């Protein structure tokens, strides 16, 4: 079902309609119950879909619900919180709240560092988003440093034409 939710999210992204993710979540609630981890993942995917559509209030609501469910189930520093923390950080950057983004992304980076290490692609993604936060705050030197760290990690994991590498290079200008 999680793969289905990801597939649905990708399709929704093309259609710009979050209906299918809601239906998936409603089905999962019936099948698994409201406290099942898949519901938290569905909420994260819905938040991501709303963010992509520009519905930032809807995105924040769903992402905060996802984060609260995950924290309740897994604790404050579990690796399963990372996707939601990344989406929240990105949302806060998009809505010109870089300090809030910095706080959320720093938390995610600490979890990554502790659980999977700084060479993990999720660490690189968090560093990139954090670099964007510092850029928005006007700290260009720190932004560049974080973006370069992200790029170094990504280049060790992906081919040079991977979208994450291209996006990080674009952020570096």
N, C-alpha and C positions, 0 to 999 in steps of 0.2 A: 504494500500500500504506500510506503514511503516513496518508492520509485514511481508509482502512479502519481503521487502528489507532485513530485518533481516534473514529471512529464506534463501534468496538467498546468503547472506553473509556467513552463516554457510555452505551452500552447496559449495560455492566457496572456502571456507577455506579447505574443503576436496579435492576439485579438483585443487586448486591452480590456478584458472582462474578468473579474474575479469570481464569477458565479460558480464555475466548476470546482474551484478550491473550497468554496463554502459547502458545496454539495458533498465533496469528498470528506470534509471535516464532519458534516452532519452524519454521513454514513458511518464514519469511524466512531463517532460518539455512540451511535446505536450499537455497533458491533462490539466495541472495546470498552466503552464507558468514558465519561468526561475527563477522568484523570489519567488516561493512558498516554504514554510518551508520544504516540503518533499525533495526538491532538495538539500538543505543544509544537510539534514540527509543522502541522497543518497551519497553525496560527502564524508561525514564522513565515511560511510560504505565502499566506494571505497578506501579511504585512509587507513582504517584499513586492507582491503584485500591486498592492495599493501604492507603495512608494514609486514603482515604475509608472503608474498611472498619474502620479502627481497628487494623489489623495493623502497628504502627509498626516492629517489628523487620524484618518482611518488606519494608516500604516503604524503610527505610534501606538494606538490602542491595541492593535493585534500583536505588535512586537513586545509591548510591555506585558500583555497577557501570557505570551509564550515564555518570556523570561521568568516571570513569576512561577509559572507551572514547572519549568525546568529547575529553578532554584529549590522549589519545594521537594521535588522528586530526587534531585541529584546532589543538592548542596550548592554552596556559593562559588566553588572553584572547579567545577566539573567541565571537562572538554566539550560536552554537549551544549554548553551555553555559548560557545564561540560563534556559530552561525548567527544567532540572534543578536549577540553583542556587535558583530560586524554590521549587520543590517541597521541596528540602532545608531551606531557611529556614523554610517553613511547617511542615514536620514538626518541626523543632527548637523552634519556638514552641509547637506543640501538645503536645510532650513536656516543656514547661517547661525548655528549654535555651536561653534567650534570648541568651546570650553567643555560643553556637555559631551560632545563627540570625543574629545581628548580623554575625559574621565572614563567613559565606557570602553574605549579602545585600549587604554592603558590597563584596565582591568582584564580585558581579553588577552592582551599580550603577556601579562603576568601568568595567567592560566596556561597559555601556550608554552611559555618558557619552562614552567614547572612540569607540565604533563607530556609535551612532545618535543620540546627543544626549539631553539631559534632557527634551525635549518628547515623547519617544516613549512610547507606552502601557506598554511593558515597564519603563521607568524609573519610571512612576507606580505600577505594581504592586509593584516592588521597594521604593519609598519607603513604600507602605502596609504591607507586611510588616515593613519595618525599623521603622516607627512602632509596630507591635504589639510588636516585640522590646523597644523602649525602654519601652513601657508595662509589660511584664512585669518589666522590671528596676527599675521604680519611677520612671523619669525621665519624668514626665508632660509637662513642658514640651517636651522634645525630641520626644516622641511626637506631641504636638499639632502641632508645627511640621512634622514629616515628613508627617503625614496631610493637613495643609492644602496642602502642596506637591503631594502626590499628587492631591488633589482638583482643584487648579488645572489640572494637566496633563490630567486625565481630562475635565474640563468643556470643555476646548478641543478634544477629540477625539470625545467621545460625546454623545448626547442625555442630558437630565437624568434620565431614568428607566432608564438603562443599569445593569445589575447591579453593575458595578465602582464606579460613582458612588454607588449606594445603599449598597453595603457599606462604602465609605470614610466616607460620612456616618454610618452606624451606628457605625463605630469611633470617630468623633469624639464620639458621644453626642448 
